[in-house]
Amino acid sequence: MDKYTKTVLTVIAFALVLIATQNAITPAKARGDCGNADYNPCYVRLVK
C-alpha cells in the first residue's frame, strides 16, 4: 500500500472513531413542540 492510501484510511478510521465516541458520550434527544423541554427518543406507532 502506498503512503496516500494509508493516510486516507487512517483519516477515515479516525473519523469513524470520533463519530462512535460522540454518540456514546452524548445520546440523542428528541425535541418536543411545547417549549424547550428535552425528551428521550421514543417509538412512534402509526395508528390506522
N, CA, C and O atoms as a GROMACS GRO file, in nm:
protein
  192
    1MET      N    1   0.084  -0.118   0.000
    1MET     CA    2   0.000   0.000   0.000
    1MET      C    3   0.089   0.124   0.000
    1MET      O    4   0.192   0.128   0.068
    2ASP      N    5   0.050   0.223  -0.074
    2ASP     CA    6   0.130   0.344  -0.076
    2ASP      C    7   0.092   0.437   0.039
    2ASP      O    8  -0.005   0.413   0.111
    3LYS      N    9   0.169   0.542   0.053
    3LYS     CA   10   0.152   0.635   0.166
    3LYS      C   11   0.017   0.707   0.160
    3LYS      O   12  -0.045   0.729   0.264
    4TYR      N   13  -0.027   0.744   0.041
    4TYR     CA   14  -0.154   0.815   0.025
    4TYR      C   15  -0.271   0.729   0.074
    4TYR      O   16  -0.358   0.777   0.147
    5THR      N   17  -0.274   0.603   0.034
    5THR     CA   18  -0.382   0.513   0.073
    5THR      C   19  -0.384   0.493   0.224
    5THR      O   20  -0.491   0.494   0.285
    6LYS      N   21  -0.268   0.475   0.284
    6LYS     CA   22  -0.261   0.459   0.429
    6LYS      C   23  -0.312   0.584   0.500
    6LYS      O   24  -0.380   0.574   0.602
    7THR      N   25  -0.279   0.700   0.448
    7THR     CA   26  -0.323   0.825   0.510
    7THR      C   27  -0.475   0.839   0.500
    7THR      O   28  -0.540   0.876   0.598
    8VAL      N   29  -0.530   0.811   0.384
    8VAL     CA   30  -0.676   0.823   0.366
    8VAL      C   31  -0.749   0.724   0.456
    8VAL      O   32  -0.849   0.760   0.518
    9LEU      N   33  -0.702   0.600   0.464
    9LEU     CA   34  -0.767   0.502   0.550
    9LEU      C   35  -0.755   0.538   0.698
    9LEU      O   36  -0.846   0.513   0.775
   10THR      N   37  -0.642   0.598   0.736
   10THR     CA   38  -0.625   0.642   0.875
   10THR      C   39  -0.721   0.755   0.908
   10THR      O   40  -0.778   0.757   1.017
   11VAL      N   41  -0.740   0.849   0.817
   11VAL     CA   42  -0.833   0.960   0.838
   11VAL      C   43  -0.976   0.907   0.849
   11VAL      O   44  -1.052   0.952   0.935
   12ILE      N   45  -1.014   0.814   0.765
   12ILE     CA   46  -1.148   0.755   0.770
   12ILE      C   47  -1.169   0.681   0.902
   12ILE      O   48  -1.274   0.695   0.964
   13ALA      N   49  -1.070   0.603   0.944
   13ALA     CA   50  -1.080   0.530   1.071
   13ALA      C   51  -1.093   0.626   1.188
   13ALA      O   52  -1.172   0.603   1.279
   14PHE      N   53  -1.015   0.732   1.187
   14PHE     CA   54  -1.021   0.831   1.295
   14PHE      C   55  -1.158   0.898   1.299
   14PHE      O   56  -1.213   0.920   1.407
   15ALA      N   57  -1.214   0.931   1.183
   15ALA     CA   58  -1.347   0.993   1.178
   15ALA      C   59  -1.455   0.899   1.230
   15ALA      O   60  -1.546   0.942   1.300
   16LEU      N   61  -1.444   0.771   1.198
   16LEU     CA   62  -1.541   0.674   1.248
   16LEU      C   63  -1.533   0.658   1.400
   16LEU      O   64  -1.635   0.645   1.467
   17VAL      N   65  -1.412   0.661   1.453
   17VAL     CA   66  -1.395   0.653   1.599
   17VAL      C   67  -1.455   0.777   1.665
   17VAL      O   68  -1.521   0.766   1.769
   18LEU      N   69  -1.434   0.895   1.607
   18LEU     CA   70  -1.493   1.017   1.662
   18LEU      C   71  -1.646   1.012   1.661
   18LEU      O   72  -1.710   1.051   1.759
   19ILE      N   73  -1.703   0.963   1.553
   19ILE     CA   74  -1.849   0.953   1.544
   19ILE      C   75  -1.902   0.855   1.649
   19ILE      O   76  -2.002   0.884   1.715
   20ALA      N   77  -1.836   0.742   1.665
   20ALA     CA   78  -1.881   0.641   1.762
   20ALA      C   79  -1.871   0.694   1.904
   20ALA      O   80  -1.963   0.672   1.984
   21THR      N   81  -1.763   0.762   1.938
   21THR     CA   82  -1.749   0.813   2.075
   21THR      C   83  -1.843   0.930   2.100
   21THR      O   84  -1.891   0.947   2.212
   22GLN      N   85  -1.869   1.011   1.999
   22GLN     CA   86  -1.962   1.122   2.017
   22GLN      C   87  -2.102   1.070   2.049
   22GLN      O   88  -2.169   1.124   2.136
   23ASN      N   89  -2.146   0.967   1.979
   23ASN     CA   90  -2.279   0.911   2.005
   23ASN      C   91  -2.285   0.839   2.139
   23ASN      O   92  -2.392   0.835   2.201
   24ALA      N   93  -2.174   0.784   2.186
   24ALA     CA   94  -2.173   0.716   2.315
   24ALA      C   95  -2.174   0.817   2.429
   24ALA      O   96  -2.233   0.791   2.534
   25ILE      N   97  -2.109   0.931   2.410
   25ILE     CA   98  -2.098   1.031   2.517
   25ILE      C   99  -2.225   1.114   2.527
   25ILE      O  100  -2.275   1.136   2.638
   26THR      N  101  -2.278   1.161   2.416
   26THR     CA  102  -2.398   1.245   2.417
   26THR      C  103  -2.510   1.174   2.342
   26THR      O  104  -2.517   1.183   2.219
   27PRO      N  105  -2.598   1.102   2.413
   27PRO     CA  106  -2.706   1.032   2.344
   27PRO      C  107  -2.805   1.129   2.279
   27PRO      O  108  -2.815   1.246   2.318
   28ALA      N  109  -2.875   1.080   2.181
   28ALA     CA  110  -2.970   1.164   2.106
   28ALA      C  111  -3.087   1.204   2.194
   28ALA      O  112  -3.132   1.126   2.278
   29LYS      N  113  -3.136   1.323   2.174
   29LYS     CA  114  -3.254   1.373   2.243
   29LYS      C  115  -3.355   1.420   2.140
   29LYS      O  116  -3.318   1.475   2.036
   30ALA      N  117  -3.481   1.397   2.167
   30ALA     CA  118  -3.588   1.444   2.079
   30ALA      C  119  -3.643   1.575   2.135
   30ALA      O  120  -3.655   1.591   2.256
   31ARG      N  121  -3.675   1.667   2.048
   31ARG     CA  122  -3.731   1.795   2.090
   31ARG      C  123  -3.883   1.790   2.079
   31ARG      O  124  -3.937   1.747   1.978
   32GLY      N  125  -3.949   1.836   2.184
   32GLY     CA  126  -4.094   1.843   2.183
   32GLY      C  127  -4.142   1.974   2.123
   32GLY      O  128  -4.062   2.066   2.103
   33ASP      N  129  -4.269   1.983   2.095
   33ASP     CA  130  -4.324   2.105   2.037
   33ASP      C  131  -4.363   2.208   2.142
   33ASP      O  132  -4.399   2.320   2.108
   34CYS      N  133  -4.356   2.171   2.269
   34CYS     CA  134  -4.400   2.263   2.373
   34CYS      C  135  -4.280   2.313   2.454
   34CYS      O  136  -4.236   2.248   2.548
   35GLY      N  137  -4.227   2.428   2.416
   35GLY     CA  138  -4.120   2.490   2.492
   35GLY      C  139  -3.984   2.429   2.466
   35GLY      O  140  -3.959   2.374   2.358
   36ASN      N  141  -3.896   2.440   2.563
   36ASN     CA  142  -3.759   2.394   2.549
   36ASN      C  143  -3.735   2.261   2.618
   36ASN      O  144  -3.620   2.227   2.648
   37ALA      N  145  -3.838   2.185   2.645
   37ALA     CA  146  -3.824   2.057   2.716
   37ALA      C  147  -3.757   1.954   2.625
   37ALA      O  148  -3.792   1.940   2.508
   38ASP      N  149  -3.660   1.881   2.680
   38ASP     CA  150  -3.595   1.772   2.608
   38ASP      C  151  -3.659   1.641   2.650
   38ASP      O  152  -3.690   1.620   2.768
   39TYR      N  153  -3.678   1.554   2.555
   39TYR     CA  154  -3.736   1.424   2.583
   39TYR      C  155  -3.643   1.315   2.534
   39TYR      O  156  -3.565   1.336   2.441
   40ASN      N  157  -3.651   1.198   2.595
   40ASN     CA  158  -3.578   1.083   2.543
   40ASN      C  159  -3.644   1.039   2.414
   40ASN      O  160  -3.766   1.051   2.400
   41PRO      N  161  -3.564   0.989   2.319
   41PRO     CA  162  -3.624   0.940   2.194
   41PRO      C  163  -3.728   0.831   2.222
   41PRO      O  164  -3.710   0.750   2.313
   42CYS      N  165  -3.836   0.830   2.147
   42CYS     CA  166  -3.941   0.731   2.169
   42CYS      C  167  -3.983   0.669   2.036
   42CYS      O  168  -3.949   0.718   1.929
   43TYR      N  169  -4.057   0.562   2.048
   43TYR     CA  170  -4.109   0.491   1.932
   43TYR      C  171  -4.245   0.547   1.897
   43TYR      O  172  -4.332   0.556   1.984
   44VAL      N  173  -4.266   0.585   1.773
   44VAL     CA  174  -4.394   0.639   1.730
   44VAL      C  175  -4.460   0.536   1.640
   44VAL      O  176  -4.404   0.494   1.539
   45ARG      N  177  -4.581   0.494   1.678
   45ARG     CA  178  -4.655   0.393   1.603
   45ARG      C  179  -4.766   0.460   1.525
   45ARG      O  180  -4.839   0.544   1.578
   46LEU      N  181  -4.778   0.423   1.398
   46LEU     CA  182  -4.882   0.477   1.312
   46LEU      C  183  -5.010   0.398   1.337
   46LEU      O  184  -5.013   0.276   1.323
   47VAL      N  185  -5.117   0.468   1.374
   47VAL     CA  186  -5.246   0.405   1.402
   47VAL      C  187  -5.335   0.428   1.281
   47VAL      O  188  -5.353   0.542   1.236
   48LYS      N  189  -5.390   0.321   1.228
   48LYS     CA  190  -5.478   0.331   1.110
   48LYS      C  191  -5.622   0.322   1.149
   48LYS      O  192  -5.710   0.328   1.063
   0.00000   0.00000   0.00000
